[in-house]
């Protein structure tokens, strides 16, 4: 299981997303799209938009089609439960 967060350094919602994962012991890979234009293109290909944060969960080599966009706390907690279940099963 891999969790990837596309971010930029000045994004407040990105910081909240990373903080949420750290507080809940979810390991993730951060991709700074401001620093890496190839990854910025990849983000657009995967999500259809350029806004960050975008969190993608990959399990068994497949990316979750319900990628997490932004930082909507109720939705994020719901999705976190899905991530937690995947990590512990």
MDTraj code that builds the backbone (N, CA, C; nanometers):
import mdtraj as md
import numpy as np

residues = "UNK UNK UNK UNK UNK UNK UNK UNK UNK UNK UNK UNK UNK UNK UNK UNK UNK UNK UNK UNK UNK UNK UNK UNK UNK UNK UNK UNK UNK UNK UNK UNK UNK UNK UNK UNK UNK UNK UNK UNK UNK UNK UNK UNK UNK UNK UNK UNK UNK UNK UNK UNK UNK UNK UNK UNK UNK UNK UNK UNK UNK UNK UNK UNK UNK UNK UNK UNK UNK UNK UNK UNK UNK UNK UNK UNK UNK UNK UNK UNK UNK UNK UNK UNK UNK UNK UNK UNK UNK".split()
xyz = np.array([
    [0.0850, -0.1175, 0.0000],
    [0.0000, 0.0000, 0.0000],
    [0.0894, 0.1235, 0.0000],
    [0.0636, 0.2133, -0.0935],
    [0.1392, 0.3375, -0.1021],
    [0.0436, 0.4555, -0.0996],
    [0.0781, 0.5561, -0.0227],
    [0.0018, 0.6802, -0.0170],
    [0.0931, 0.7900, -0.0700],
    [0.0452, 0.8636, -0.1704],
    [0.1216, 0.9717, -0.2304],
    [0.0412, 1.0998, -0.2212],
    [0.1070, 1.2082, -0.1801],
    [0.0420, 1.3381, -0.1704],
    [0.1152, 1.4341, -0.2641],
    [0.0428, 1.4900, -0.3592],
    [0.0954, 1.5951, -0.4460],
    [0.0713, 1.7279, -0.3744],
    [0.1764, 1.8075, -0.3594],
    [0.1698, 1.9296, -0.2792],
    [0.2460, 2.0439, -0.3453],
    [0.2343, 2.1603, -0.2830],
    [0.3244, 2.2734, -0.3075],
    [0.3635, 2.3296, -0.1709],
    [0.4759, 2.4003, -0.1622],
    [0.5235, 2.4487, -0.0319],
    [0.4314, 2.5504, 0.0355],
    [0.3560, 2.6254, -0.0412],
    [0.2739, 2.7316, 0.0169],
    [0.1289, 2.6911, 0.0405],
    [0.0951, 2.5679, 0.0153],
    [-0.0434, 2.5201, 0.0238],
    [-0.0813, 2.4852, 0.1680],
    [-0.1735, 2.5616, 0.2246],
    [-0.2177, 2.5361, 0.3618],
    [-0.2895, 2.4032, 0.3771],
    [-0.3728, 2.3675, 0.2778],
    [-0.4432, 2.2395, 0.2849],
    [-0.3462, 2.1225, 0.2730],
    [-0.2374, 2.1426, 0.2001],
    [-0.1337, 2.0384, 0.1918],
    [-0.0730, 2.0144, 0.3295],
    [-0.0447, 2.1231, 0.3996],
    [0.0127, 2.1112, 0.5338],
    [-0.0847, 2.0409, 0.6277],
    [-0.2143, 2.0721, 0.6166],
    [-0.3139, 2.0053, 0.7005],
    [-0.3226, 1.8566, 0.6676],
    [-0.3162, 1.8235, 0.5407],
    [-0.3214, 1.6838, 0.4988],
    [-0.2024, 1.6067, 0.5547],
    [-0.0835, 1.6634, 0.5395],
    [0.0373, 1.5963, 0.5904],
    [0.0317, 1.5837, 0.7419],
    [-0.0148, 1.6852, 0.8086],
    [-0.0279, 1.6811, 0.9544],
    [-0.1258, 1.5724, 0.9974],
    [-0.2381, 1.5627, 0.9266],
    [-0.3373, 1.4596, 0.9571],
    [-0.2747, 1.3214, 0.9449],
    [-0.2008, 1.2977, 0.8356],
    [-0.1375, 1.1670, 0.8183],
    [-0.0322, 1.1419, 0.9253],
    [0.0493, 1.2409, 0.9566],
    [0.1518, 1.2229, 1.0599],
    [0.0873, 1.1917, 1.1946],
    [-0.0174, 1.2657, 1.2287],
    [-0.0860, 1.2443, 1.3562],
    [-0.1492, 1.1059, 1.3660],
    [-0.1807, 1.0472, 1.2506],
    [-0.2465, 0.9168, 1.2484],
    [-0.1542, 0.8054, 1.1989],
    [-0.0229, 0.8342, 1.1982],
    [0.0793, 0.7347, 1.1651],
    [0.0607, 0.6701, 1.0288],
    [0.0222, 0.7507, 0.9306],
    [0.0113, 0.7022, 0.7930],
    [0.1358, 0.7474, 0.7181],
    [0.2128, 0.6510, 0.6704],
    [0.3321, 0.6835, 0.5926],
    [0.2892, 0.7267, 0.4534],
    [0.3589, 0.8256, 0.3979],
    [0.3249, 0.8754, 0.2662],
    [0.4492, 0.9264, 0.1958],
    [0.4368, 0.9385, 0.0653],
    [0.5394, 1.0002, -0.0171],
    [0.4853, 1.1343, -0.0618],
    [0.5643, 1.2385, -0.0433],
    [0.5228, 1.3723, -0.0850],
    [0.5900, 1.4082, -0.2167],
    [0.5110, 1.4607, -0.3095],
    [0.5637, 1.5083, -0.4369],
    [0.5325, 1.6567, -0.4478],
    [0.6373, 1.7372, -0.4529],
    [0.6243, 1.8820, -0.4635],
    [0.6160, 1.9178, -0.6118],
    [0.4949, 1.9501, -0.6587],
    [0.4762, 1.9793, -0.8008],
    [0.5303, 2.1167, -0.8398],
    [0.5598, 2.2017, -0.7438],
    [0.6219, 2.3306, -0.7741],
    [0.7686, 2.3112, -0.8130],
    [0.8287, 2.2068, -0.7606],
    [0.9710, 2.1787, -0.7860],
    [0.9923, 2.0879, -0.9065],
    [0.8912, 2.0101, -0.9437],
    [0.9103, 1.9072, -1.0447],
    [0.7991, 1.9168, -1.1496],
    [0.8316, 1.9741, -1.2646],
    [0.7314, 1.9945, -1.3693],
    [0.6808, 1.8638, -1.4296],
    [0.7654, 1.7618, -1.4340],
    [0.7194, 1.6313, -1.4832],
    [0.6118, 1.5745, -1.3913],
    [0.6314, 1.5900, -1.2613],
    [0.5320, 1.5425, -1.1649],
    [0.4059, 1.6284, -1.1693],
    [0.4196, 1.7571, -1.2010],
    [0.3026, 1.8434, -1.2169],
    [0.2178, 1.7944, -1.3350],
    [0.2829, 1.7568, -1.4440],
    [0.2107, 1.7002, -1.5591],
    [0.1441, 1.5686, -1.5206],
    [0.2156, 1.4870, -1.4447],
    [0.1611, 1.3596, -1.3977],
    [0.0349, 1.3832, -1.3136],
    [0.0389, 1.4849, -1.2274],
    [-0.0763, 1.5182, -1.1446],
    [-0.1979, 1.5507, -1.2309],
    [-0.1779, 1.6308, -1.3335],
    [-0.2881, 1.6674, -1.4228],
    [-0.3417, 1.5438, -1.4940],
    [-0.2523, 1.4563, -1.5387],
    [-0.2953, 1.3329, -1.6054],
    [-0.3785, 1.2454, -1.5127],
    [-0.3398, 1.2365, -1.3868],
    [-0.4086, 1.1491, -1.2919],
    [-0.5376, 1.2083, -1.2390],
    [-0.5376, 1.3397, -1.2151],
    [-0.6527, 1.3998, -1.1476],
    [-0.7393, 1.4859, -1.2395],
    [-0.6844, 1.5242, -1.3530],
    [-0.7581, 1.6106, -1.4434],
    [-0.7565, 1.7564, -1.4015],
    [-0.6762, 1.7911, -1.3036],
    [-0.6699, 1.9294, -1.2559],
    [-0.5330, 1.9548, -1.1931],
    [-0.5049, 2.0809, -1.1636],
    [-0.3732, 2.1191, -1.1134],
    [-0.3765, 2.1559, -0.9657],
    [-0.4934, 2.1599, -0.9029],
    [-0.5025, 2.1974, -0.7624],
    [-0.4420, 2.0932, -0.6707],
    [-0.3885, 2.1387, -0.5604],
    [-0.3318, 2.0505, -0.4590],
    [-0.3969, 2.0819, -0.3252],
    [-0.3942, 1.9911, -0.2324],
    [-0.3336, 1.8587, -0.2386],
    [-0.4221, 1.7589, -0.3124],
    [-0.3560, 1.6606, -0.3713],
    [-0.4228, 1.5418, -0.4223],
    [-0.3525, 1.4235, -0.3579],
    [-0.4304, 1.3380, -0.2916],
    [-0.3764, 1.2195, -0.2259],
    [-0.4231, 1.0983, -0.3030],
    [-0.3279, 1.0154, -0.3420],
    [-0.3585, 0.8949, -0.4184],
    [-0.3143, 0.7744, -0.3370],
    [-0.4040, 0.6778, -0.3257],
    [-0.3744, 0.5549, -0.2530],
    [-0.3609, 0.4426, -0.3546],
    [-0.2503, 0.3714, -0.3464],
    [-0.2252, 0.2593, -0.4359],
    [-0.2173, 0.1320, -0.3526],
    [-0.2927, 0.0320, -0.3934],
    [-0.2901, -0.0970, -0.3249],
    [-0.2824, -0.2068, -0.4295],
    [-0.1923, -0.3001, -0.4090],
    [-0.1743, -0.4118, -0.5018],
    [-0.1493, -0.3630, -0.6445],
    [-0.0738, -0.2539, -0.6576],
    [-0.0378, -0.2022, -0.7883],
    [-0.1463, -0.1229, -0.8582],
    [-0.2602, -0.1020, -0.7935],
    [-0.3691, -0.0256, -0.8542],
    [-0.3940, 0.1006, -0.7738],
    [-0.4086, 0.2113, -0.8455],
    [-0.4399, 0.3363, -0.7784],
    [-0.5882, 0.3410, -0.7480],
    [-0.6205, 0.3919, -0.6308],
    [-0.7601, 0.4087, -0.5915],
    [-0.8248, 0.5088, -0.6857],
    [-0.9359, 0.4714, -0.7439],
    [-1.0023, 0.5603, -0.8371],
    [-1.0699, 0.6769, -0.7653],
    [-1.0907, 0.6636, -0.6359],
    [-1.1500, 0.7714, -0.5581],
    [-1.0389, 0.8473, -0.4863],
    [-0.9586, 0.9148, -0.5669],
    [-0.8475, 0.9922, -0.5103],
    [-0.9017, 1.1021, -0.4213],
    [-0.8279, 1.1386, -0.3218],
    [-0.8699, 1.2410, -0.2264],
    [-0.8184, 1.3751, -0.2735],
    [-0.9079, 1.4686, -0.2958],
    [-0.8686, 1.6024, -0.3393],
    [-0.8995, 1.7000, -0.2295],
    [-0.8081, 1.7921, -0.2047],
    [-0.8332, 1.8962, -0.1068],
    [-0.8274, 1.8462, 0.0362],
    [-0.8866, 1.9243, 0.1248],
    [-0.8877, 1.8883, 0.2662],
    [-1.0244, 1.9198, 0.3239],
    [-1.1195, 1.8338, 0.2945],
    [-1.2540, 1.8386, 0.3510],
    [-1.2517, 1.7399, 0.4664],
    [-1.2436, 1.7896, 0.5903],
    [-1.2168, 1.7025, 0.7048],
    [-1.3143, 1.5852, 0.7176],
    [-1.4467, 1.6042, 0.7099],
    [-1.5356, 1.4871, 0.7220],
    [-1.5095, 1.3823, 0.6136],
    [-1.4918, 1.4286, 0.4899],
    [-1.4623, 1.3352, 0.3818],
    [-1.3254, 1.2719, 0.4031],
    [-1.2307, 1.3519, 0.4492],
    [-1.0953, 1.3023, 0.4704],
    [-1.0937, 1.1945, 0.5788],
    [-1.1681, 1.2157, 0.6864],
    [-1.1750, 1.1138, 0.7924],
    [-1.2371, 0.9865, 0.7374],
    [-1.3428, 0.9997, 0.6603],
    [-1.4055, 0.8820, 0.5981],
    [-1.3027, 0.8078, 0.5120],
    [-1.2299, 0.8818, 0.4272],
    [-1.1293, 0.8205, 0.3414],
    [-1.0131, 0.7644, 0.4221],
    [-0.9790, 0.8313, 0.5328],
    [-0.8723, 0.7816, 0.6187],
    [-0.9075, 0.6436, 0.6730],
    [-1.0342, 0.6246, 0.7096],
    [-1.0782, 0.4929, 0.7585],
    [-1.0532, 0.3884, 0.6515],
    [-1.0795, 0.4232, 0.5252],
    [-1.0527, 0.3302, 0.4150],
    [-0.9038, 0.3003, 0.4072],
    [-0.8201, 0.4054, 0.4154],
    [-0.6747, 0.3865, 0.4114],
    [-0.6306, 0.2992, 0.5280],
    [-0.6810, 0.3277, 0.6480],
    [-0.6421, 0.2517, 0.7671],
    [-0.6772, 0.1046, 0.7498],
    [-0.7962, 0.0780, 0.7001],
    [-0.8373, -0.0626, 0.6780],
    [-0.7459, -0.1318, 0.5793],
    [-0.7084, -0.0611, 0.4721],
    [-0.6195, -0.1199, 0.3730],
    [-0.4816, -0.1472, 0.4317],
    [-0.4343, -0.0576, 0.5188],
    [-0.3031, -0.0742, 0.5791],
    [-0.2989, -0.1903, 0.6785],
    [-0.4125, -0.2219, 0.7384],
    [-0.4153, -0.3207, 0.8443],
    [-0.4816, -0.4523, 0.8048],
    [-0.5007, -0.4728, 0.6765],
    [-0.5591, -0.6001, 0.6297],
    [-0.4770, -0.6599, 0.5217],
])
top = md.Topology()
chain = top.add_chain()
for i, resn in enumerate(residues, 1):
    res = top.add_residue(resn, chain, resSeq=i)
    for name in ("N", "CA", "C"):
        top.add_atom(name, md.element.get_by_symbol(name[0]), res)
traj = md.Trajectory(xyz[None], top)
